[in-house]
């Protein structure tokens, strides 16, 4: 997900009285950085980040291929 699109999506959630509590993404996501800078719900309701298992599995496979 592009960072700009993620920020727009999170901003719209406020208008719709919806609160995302968890962001799922890969380790180097610029979208995550944008969301944390935005602080869409203030300091009282921080957004948590979860690593996408698919990205982790792909990285593991790529590292094993490099090793072999």
Backbone atoms as SQL, in Angstrom:
CREATE TABLE atoms (id INTEGER PRIMARY KEY, chain TEXT, resi INTEGER, resn TEXT, atom TEXT, x REAL, y REAL, z REAL);
INSERT INTO atoms VALUES
  (1, 'A', 1, 'UNK', 'N', 0.851, -1.166, 0.000),
  (2, 'A', 1, 'UNK', 'CA', 0.000, 0.000, 0.000),
  (3, 'A', 1, 'UNK', 'C', 0.900, 1.233, 0.000),
  (4, 'A', 2, 'UNK', 'N', 0.596, 2.137, -0.872),
  (5, 'A', 2, 'UNK', 'CA', 1.383, 3.361, -0.924),
  (6, 'A', 2, 'UNK', 'C', 1.088, 4.226, 0.299),
  (7, 'A', 3, 'UNK', 'N', 2.082, 4.960, 0.714),
  (8, 'A', 3, 'UNK', 'CA', 1.954, 5.772, 1.929),
  (9, 'A', 3, 'UNK', 'C', 0.823, 6.794, 1.827),
  (10, 'A', 4, 'UNK', 'N', 0.703, 7.454, 0.688),
  (11, 'A', 4, 'UNK', 'CA', -0.331, 8.478, 0.531),
  (12, 'A', 4, 'UNK', 'C', -1.725, 7.873, 0.647),
  (13, 'A', 5, 'UNK', 'N', -1.909, 6.693, 0.030),
  (14, 'A', 5, 'UNK', 'CA', -3.212, 6.023, 0.081),
  (15, 'A', 5, 'UNK', 'C', -3.551, 5.593, 1.504),
  (16, 'A', 6, 'UNK', 'N', -2.551, 5.119, 2.217),
  (17, 'A', 6, 'UNK', 'CA', -2.778, 4.687, 3.599),
  (18, 'A', 6, 'UNK', 'C', -3.205, 5.865, 4.463),
  (19, 'A', 7, 'UNK', 'N', -2.551, 6.991, 4.296),
  (20, 'A', 7, 'UNK', 'CA', -2.883, 8.174, 5.097),
  (21, 'A', 7, 'UNK', 'C', -4.303, 8.642, 4.796),
  (22, 'A', 8, 'UNK', 'N', -4.682, 8.643, 3.519),
  (23, 'A', 8, 'UNK', 'CA', -6.050, 9.031, 3.151),
  (24, 'A', 8, 'UNK', 'C', -7.058, 8.089, 3.800),
  (25, 'A', 9, 'UNK', 'N', -6.779, 6.791, 3.745),
  (26, 'A', 9, 'UNK', 'CA', -7.683, 5.802, 4.317),
  (27, 'A', 9, 'UNK', 'C', -7.848, 6.009, 5.826),
  (28, 'A', 10, 'UNK', 'N', -6.750, 6.246, 6.519),
  (29, 'A', 10, 'UNK', 'CA', -6.809, 6.420, 7.974),
  (30, 'A', 10, 'UNK', 'C', -7.519, 7.719, 8.332),
  (31, 'A', 11, 'UNK', 'N', -7.336, 8.773, 7.526),
  (32, 'A', 11, 'UNK', 'CA', -8.043, 10.030, 7.787),
  (33, 'A', 11, 'UNK', 'C', -9.548, 9.859, 7.602),
  (34, 'A', 12, 'UNK', 'N', -9.946, 9.113, 6.573),
  (35, 'A', 12, 'UNK', 'CA', -11.372, 8.887, 6.322),
  (36, 'A', 12, 'UNK', 'C', -12.018, 8.102, 7.454),
  (37, 'A', 13, 'UNK', 'N', -11.251, 7.275, 8.123),
  (38, 'A', 13, 'UNK', 'CA', -11.818, 6.483, 9.217),
  (39, 'A', 13, 'UNK', 'C', -12.358, 7.389, 10.319),
  (40, 'A', 14, 'UNK', 'N', -11.729, 8.515, 10.529),
  (41, 'A', 14, 'UNK', 'CA', -12.187, 9.455, 11.556),
  (42, 'A', 14, 'UNK', 'C', -13.553, 10.032, 11.189),
  (43, 'A', 15, 'UNK', 'N', -13.744, 10.338, 9.902),
  (44, 'A', 15, 'UNK', 'CA', -15.024, 10.881, 9.443),
  (45, 'A', 15, 'UNK', 'C', -16.152, 9.867, 9.601),
  (46, 'A', 16, 'UNK', 'N', -15.818, 8.608, 9.496),
  (47, 'A', 16, 'UNK', 'CA', -16.821, 7.540, 9.561),
  (48, 'A', 16, 'UNK', 'C', -16.954, 6.936, 10.961),
  (49, 'A', 17, 'UNK', 'N', -16.314, 7.572, 11.915),
  (50, 'A', 17, 'UNK', 'CA', -16.339, 7.112, 13.314),
  (51, 'A', 17, 'UNK', 'C', -15.879, 5.658, 13.433),
  (52, 'A', 18, 'UNK', 'N', -14.805, 5.380, 12.722),
  (53, 'A', 18, 'UNK', 'CA', -14.194, 4.059, 12.712),
  (54, 'A', 18, 'UNK', 'C', -12.764, 4.211, 13.196),
  (55, 'A', 19, 'UNK', 'N', -12.278, 3.255, 13.954),
  (56, 'A', 19, 'UNK', 'CA', -10.911, 3.339, 14.451),
  (57, 'A', 19, 'UNK', 'C', -10.179, 2.042, 14.132),
  (58, 'A', 20, 'UNK', 'N', -9.134, 2.162, 13.329),
  (59, 'A', 20, 'UNK', 'CA', -8.266, 1.022, 13.071),
  (60, 'A', 20, 'UNK', 'C', -7.308, 0.900, 14.254),
  (61, 'A', 21, 'UNK', 'N', -7.157, -0.285, 14.780),
  (62, 'A', 21, 'UNK', 'CA', -6.287, -0.454, 15.940),
  (63, 'A', 21, 'UNK', 'C', -4.953, -1.088, 15.585),
  (64, 'A', 22, 'UNK', 'N', -4.897, -1.786, 14.446),
  (65, 'A', 22, 'UNK', 'CA', -3.684, -2.509, 14.073),
  (66, 'A', 22, 'UNK', 'C', -3.382, -2.290, 12.597),
  (67, 'A', 23, 'UNK', 'N', -2.136, -2.015, 12.309),
  (68, 'A', 23, 'UNK', 'CA', -1.653, -1.902, 10.936),
  (69, 'A', 23, 'UNK', 'C', -0.856, -3.163, 10.633),
  (70, 'A', 24, 'UNK', 'N', -1.153, -3.806, 9.506),
  (71, 'A', 24, 'UNK', 'CA', -0.416, -4.998, 9.101),
  (72, 'A', 24, 'UNK', 'C', 0.421, -4.631, 7.887),
  (73, 'A', 25, 'UNK', 'N', 1.735, -4.804, 7.992),
  (74, 'A', 25, 'UNK', 'CA', 2.610, -4.448, 6.887),
  (75, 'A', 25, 'UNK', 'C', 3.969, -5.083, 7.025),
  (76, 'A', 26, 'UNK', 'N', 4.823, -4.777, 6.076),
  (77, 'A', 26, 'UNK', 'CA', 6.178, -5.312, 6.130),
  (78, 'A', 26, 'UNK', 'C', 7.075, -4.373, 6.924),
  (79, 'A', 27, 'UNK', 'N', 8.267, -4.831, 7.197),
  (80, 'A', 27, 'UNK', 'CA', 9.164, -4.123, 8.100),
  (81, 'A', 27, 'UNK', 'C', 9.597, -2.744, 7.670),
  (82, 'A', 28, 'UNK', 'N', 9.677, -2.489, 6.377),
  (83, 'A', 28, 'UNK', 'CA', 10.208, -1.206, 5.913),
  (84, 'A', 28, 'UNK', 'C', 9.125, -0.330, 5.278),
  (85, 'A', 29, 'UNK', 'N', 7.936, -0.412, 5.758),
  (86, 'A', 29, 'UNK', 'CA', 6.797, 0.263, 5.154),
  (87, 'A', 29, 'UNK', 'C', 6.826, 1.776, 5.374),
  (88, 'A', 30, 'UNK', 'N', 6.764, 2.526, 4.278),
  (89, 'A', 30, 'UNK', 'CA', 6.667, 3.981, 4.393),
  (90, 'A', 30, 'UNK', 'C', 5.256, 4.381, 4.813),
  (91, 'A', 31, 'UNK', 'N', 4.274, 3.524, 4.533),
  (92, 'A', 31, 'UNK', 'CA', 2.901, 3.793, 4.966),
  (93, 'A', 31, 'UNK', 'C', 2.825, 3.820, 6.489),
  (94, 'A', 32, 'UNK', 'N', 3.523, 2.898, 7.138),
  (95, 'A', 32, 'UNK', 'CA', 3.527, 2.857, 8.610),
  (96, 'A', 32, 'UNK', 'C', 4.120, 4.137, 9.180),
  (97, 'A', 33, 'UNK', 'N', 5.192, 4.608, 8.579),
  (98, 'A', 33, 'UNK', 'CA', 5.812, 5.849, 9.049),
  (99, 'A', 33, 'UNK', 'C', 4.852, 7.024, 8.910),
  (100, 'A', 34, 'UNK', 'N', 4.119, 7.046, 7.802),
  (101, 'A', 34, 'UNK', 'CA', 3.144, 8.113, 7.592),
  (102, 'A', 34, 'UNK', 'C', 2.018, 8.085, 8.605),
  (103, 'A', 35, 'UNK', 'N', 1.548, 6.884, 8.929),
  (104, 'A', 35, 'UNK', 'CA', 0.460, 6.743, 9.903),
  (105, 'A', 35, 'UNK', 'C', 0.924, 7.140, 11.300),
  (106, 'A', 36, 'UNK', 'N', 2.127, 6.732, 11.674),
  (107, 'A', 36, 'UNK', 'CA', 2.614, 7.099, 13.009),
  (108, 'A', 36, 'UNK', 'C', 2.842, 8.605, 13.118),
  (109, 'A', 37, 'UNK', 'N', 3.272, 9.235, 12.040),
  (110, 'A', 37, 'UNK', 'CA', 3.428, 10.695, 12.055),
  (111, 'A', 37, 'UNK', 'C', 2.075, 11.397, 12.113),
  (112, 'A', 38, 'UNK', 'N', 1.070, 10.798, 11.488),
  (113, 'A', 38, 'UNK', 'CA', -0.276, 11.372, 11.461),
  (114, 'A', 38, 'UNK', 'C', -0.932, 11.342, 12.844),
  (115, 'A', 39, 'UNK', 'N', -0.678, 10.282, 13.607),
  (116, 'A', 39, 'UNK', 'CA', -1.325, 10.075, 14.916),
  (117, 'A', 39, 'UNK', 'C', -2.830, 10.304, 14.788),
  (118, 'A', 40, 'UNK', 'N', -3.506, 9.461, 13.998),
  (119, 'A', 40, 'UNK', 'CA', -4.903, 9.719, 13.648),
  (120, 'A', 40, 'UNK', 'C', -5.863, 9.773, 14.828),
  (121, 'A', 41, 'UNK', 'N', -5.570, 9.078, 15.912),
  (122, 'A', 41, 'UNK', 'CA', -6.500, 9.025, 17.040),
  (123, 'A', 41, 'UNK', 'C', -5.905, 9.627, 18.311),
  (124, 'A', 42, 'UNK', 'N', -4.837, 10.355, 18.173),
  (125, 'A', 42, 'UNK', 'CA', -4.207, 10.997, 19.314),
  (126, 'A', 42, 'UNK', 'C', -3.341, 10.037, 20.118),
  (127, 'A', 43, 'UNK', 'N', -2.783, 10.550, 21.192),
  (128, 'A', 43, 'UNK', 'CA', -1.874, 9.754, 22.025),
  (129, 'A', 43, 'UNK', 'C', -2.604, 8.689, 22.838),
  (130, 'A', 44, 'UNK', 'N', -3.882, 8.897, 23.101),
  (131, 'A', 44, 'UNK', 'CA', -4.633, 7.950, 23.939),
  (132, 'A', 44, 'UNK', 'C', -4.945, 6.642, 23.218),
  (133, 'A', 45, 'UNK', 'N', -4.933, 6.663, 21.892),
  (134, 'A', 45, 'UNK', 'CA', -5.281, 5.474, 21.119),
  (135, 'A', 45, 'UNK', 'C', -4.219, 5.212, 20.050),
  (136, 'A', 46, 'UNK', 'N', -3.061, 4.735, 20.456),
  (137, 'A', 46, 'UNK', 'CA', -2.002, 4.484, 19.467),
  (138, 'A', 46, 'UNK', 'C', -2.353, 3.289, 18.574),
  (139, 'A', 47, 'UNK', 'N', -1.837, 3.319, 17.375),
  (140, 'A', 47, 'UNK', 'CA', -2.029, 2.228, 16.422),
  (141, 'A', 47, 'UNK', 'C', -0.868, 1.254, 16.585),
  (142, 'A', 48, 'UNK', 'N', -1.177, -0.023, 16.649),
  (143, 'A', 48, 'UNK', 'CA', -0.158, -1.065, 16.784),
  (144, 'A', 48, 'UNK', 'C', 0.225, -1.581, 15.402),
  (145, 'A', 49, 'UNK', 'N', 1.413, -2.116, 15.282),
  (146, 'A', 49, 'UNK', 'CA', 1.865, -2.674, 14.010),
  (147, 'A', 49, 'UNK', 'C', 2.126, -4.163, 14.166),
  (148, 'A', 50, 'UNK', 'N', 1.640, -4.932, 13.202),
  (149, 'A', 50, 'UNK', 'CA', 1.894, -6.369, 13.135),
  (150, 'A', 50, 'UNK', 'C', 2.631, -6.653, 11.834),
  (151, 'A', 51, 'UNK', 'N', 3.609, -7.526, 11.910),
  (152, 'A', 51, 'UNK', 'CA', 4.338, -7.915, 10.706),
  (153, 'A', 51, 'UNK', 'C', 3.508, -8.910, 9.901),
  (154, 'A', 52, 'UNK', 'N', 3.499, -8.739, 8.619),
  (155, 'A', 52, 'UNK', 'CA', 2.782, -9.646, 7.730),
  (156, 'A', 52, 'UNK', 'C', 3.582, -10.942, 7.611),
  (157, 'A', 53, 'UNK', 'N', 2.976, -12.059, 7.962),
  (158, 'A', 53, 'UNK', 'CA', 3.677, -13.343, 7.927),
  (159, 'A', 53, 'UNK', 'C', 4.119, -13.710, 6.518),
  (160, 'A', 54, 'UNK', 'N', 3.336, -13.318, 5.529),
  (161, 'A', 54, 'UNK', 'CA', 3.707, -13.625, 4.150),
  (162, 'A', 54, 'UNK', 'C', 5.021, -12.960, 3.790),
  (163, 'A', 55, 'UNK', 'N', 5.195, -11.694, 4.192),
  (164, 'A', 55, 'UNK', 'CA', 6.449, -10.996, 3.910),
  (165, 'A', 55, 'UNK', 'C', 7.615, -11.675, 4.623),
  (166, 'A', 56, 'UNK', 'N', 7.394, -12.082, 5.848),
  (167, 'A', 56, 'UNK', 'CA', 8.449, -12.739, 6.614),
  (168, 'A', 56, 'UNK', 'C', 8.823, -14.067, 5.965),
  (169, 'A', 57, 'UNK', 'N', 7.829, -14.830, 5.535),
  (170, 'A', 57, 'UNK', 'CA', 8.095, -16.117, 4.882),
  (171, 'A', 57, 'UNK', 'C', 8.867, -15.923, 3.579),
  (172, 'A', 58, 'UNK', 'N', 8.478, -14.920, 2.797),
  (173, 'A', 58, 'UNK', 'CA', 9.186, -14.652, 1.537),
  (174, 'A', 58, 'UNK', 'C', 10.635, -14.258, 1.800),
  (175, 'A', 59, 'UNK', 'N', 10.848, -13.441, 2.821),
  (176, 'A', 59, 'UNK', 'CA', 12.204, -13.020, 3.161),
  (177, 'A', 59, 'UNK', 'C', 13.039, -14.216, 3.579),
  (178, 'A', 60, 'UNK', 'N', 12.464, -15.100, 4.369),
  (179, 'A', 60, 'UNK', 'CA', 13.173, -16.307, 4.805),
  (180, 'A', 60, 'UNK', 'C', 13.570, -17.146, 3.597),
  (181, 'A', 61, 'UNK', 'N', 12.633, -17.359, 2.679),
  (182, 'A', 61, 'UNK', 'CA', 12.913, -18.141, 1.476),
  (183, 'A', 61, 'UNK', 'C', 14.014, -17.494, 0.647),
  (184, 'A', 62, 'UNK', 'N', 13.966, -16.184, 0.496),
  (185, 'A', 62, 'UNK', 'CA', 14.988, -15.475, -0.276),
  (186, 'A', 62, 'UNK', 'C', 16.358, -15.606, 0.377),
  (187, 'A', 63, 'UNK', 'N', 16.412, -15.525, 1.701),
  (188, 'A', 63, 'UNK', 'CA', 17.691, -15.658, 2.403),
  (189, 'A', 63, 'UNK', 'C', 18.249, -17.075, 2.281),
  (190, 'A', 64, 'UNK', 'N', 17.386, -18.068, 2.344),
  (191, 'A', 64, 'UNK', 'CA', 17.842, -19.454, 2.181),
  (192, 'A', 64, 'UNK', 'C', 18.403, -19.665, 0.781),
  (193, 'A', 65, 'UNK', 'N', 17.744, -19.093, -0.230),
  (194, 'A', 65, 'UNK', 'CA', 18.237, -19.217, -1.606),
  (195, 'A', 65, 'UNK', 'C', 19.595, -18.539, -1.761),
  (196, 'A', 66, 'UNK', 'N', 19.782, -17.411, -1.103),
  (197, 'A', 66, 'UNK', 'CA', 21.074, -16.725, -1.165),
  (198, 'A', 66, 'UNK', 'C', 22.180, -17.566, -0.530),
  (199, 'A', 67, 'UNK', 'N', 21.842, -18.206, 0.571),
  (200, 'A', 67, 'UNK', 'CA', 22.815, -19.026, 1.283),
  (201, 'A', 67, 'UNK', 'C', 23.243, -20.227, 0.439),
  (202, 'A', 68, 'UNK', 'N', 22.288, -20.848, -0.236),
  (203, 'A', 68, 'UNK', 'CA', 22.574, -22.050, -1.028),
  (204, 'A', 68, 'UNK', 'C', 23.145, -21.663, -2.337);
